[in-house]
Each structure stands twice: as structure tokens, then as C-alpha cells.
């Protein structure tokens, strides 16, 4: 059921994007440093939105990787501390 809802939402977004691109067919000049390009406005906007989404996903993946690395390090420290506590509990206490 969740896959169907995701598919319907994705289809709706794709239809909105296609509608936006068809409503804005005017060419827009894009000037790079050494190259000029003329593309339709709708295509340019959709491309930039897609590029922003890809960059956003990439940056969040980098953040998630850092958090996972920190989590692994903290779990290792907690395991070592727990083992040390267990070792200290098994040492016999000497009476004076």
C-alpha cells in the first residue's frame, strides 16, 4: 500500500513538472564563462531543482555517514567500559 502511495505521489510530481515545462517553453540564455547555452525555461528550472535535490541527498548522506561513524566509536567505547567493569567485579577483594 505504501509503495502505491509513493508511486502516485511521484507520478503527480512528474505530471506537475511536465505541465510546468510545457507552460514555460520560452528559451533562456545561460551564460557560462566560455560557453553560451539556450534552453527552455521549464527545463532549466526542473534541471536546477533536480540538481539541488541530488546535492541535498549527497550532503545528508555525508552527515549520516559521520553520525554512523561516531555511533560505532561510542558503541565500541561503551562495550570496552562494560568489559572493564565486569573484569573489576570479578577481581577478588583482599581483606586487610
C-alpha positions in Angstrom: 0.0 0.0 0.0 2.9 2.4 0.9 4.5 1.7 -2.5 1.3 2.6 -4.3 1.1 5.9 -2.4 4.7 6.7 -3.2 4.1 5.8 -6.9 1.0 8.1 -7.0 2.9 11.0 -5.4 5.8 10.5 -7.8 3.5 10.4 -10.7 1.8 13.6 -9.5 5.1 15.4 -9.1 6.2 14.2 -12.6 2.9 15.5 -14.1 3.3 18.8 -12.4 6.8 19.1 -13.7 5.8 18.2 -17.2 3.0 20.7 -17.1 5.3 23.4 -15.8 7.8 22.7 -18.6 5.1 22.8 -21.2 3.7 26.1 -19.9 7.2 27.8 -20.0 8.7 26.9 -23.4 10.5 30.3 -23.8 14.2 29.9 -24.4 16.5 31.4 -21.7 20.2 32.2 -22.3 22.5 30.5 -19.8 26.0 32.1 -19.9 28.9 30.0 -18.7 32.4 31.5 -18.7 33.4 30.0 -22.0 30.1 28.8 -23.4 26.6 30.1 -24.0 23.5 27.9 -24.0 19.9 28.5 -24.8 17.4 26.1 -23.1 13.7 26.3 -22.4 12.8 28.0 -19.0 10.8 25.0 -17.8 13.6 22.6 -18.5 16.2 24.8 -16.8 14.1 25.2 -13.7 13.4 21.5 -13.4 17.1 20.7 -14.0 18.1 23.0 -11.3 15.5 21.6 -8.9 16.8 18.1 -9.7 20.4 19.2 -9.2 19.5 20.7 -5.8 17.8 17.5 -4.7 20.8 15.4 -5.7 23.1 17.8 -3.8 20.8 17.7 -0.8 20.7 13.9 -0.7 24.5 13.8 -1.1 25.1 16.2 1.8 22.6 14.3 4.0 24.4 11.0 3.2 27.7 12.6 4.2 26.1 13.7 7.5 24.6 10.3 8.1 28.0 8.6 7.4 29.6 10.9 10.1 26.9 10.1 12.6 27.2 6.3 11.9 31.0 6.5 12.4 30.5 8.4 15.7 27.9 5.9 16.8 30.2 2.9 16.0 33.0 4.6 18.0 30.7 5.3 21.0 29.4 1.7 21.0 32.9 0.4 21.0 33.8 2.7 23.9 30.7 1.5 25.8 31.5 -2.1 25.2 35.1 -1.7 26.4 33.9 0.2 29.5 31.3 -2.6 30.2 34.0 -5.3 29.9 36.3 -3.3 32.2 33.5 -3.1 34.8 32.8 -6.8 34.5 36.6 -7.5 34.9 36.8 -5.3 38.0 33.8 -7.1 39.5 35.4 -10.5 39.2 38.6 -9.4 41.0 38.6 -10.8 44.5 38.7 -8.3 47.3 41.6 -8.7 49.8 40.8 -8.2 53.5 43.3 -6.2 55.5 
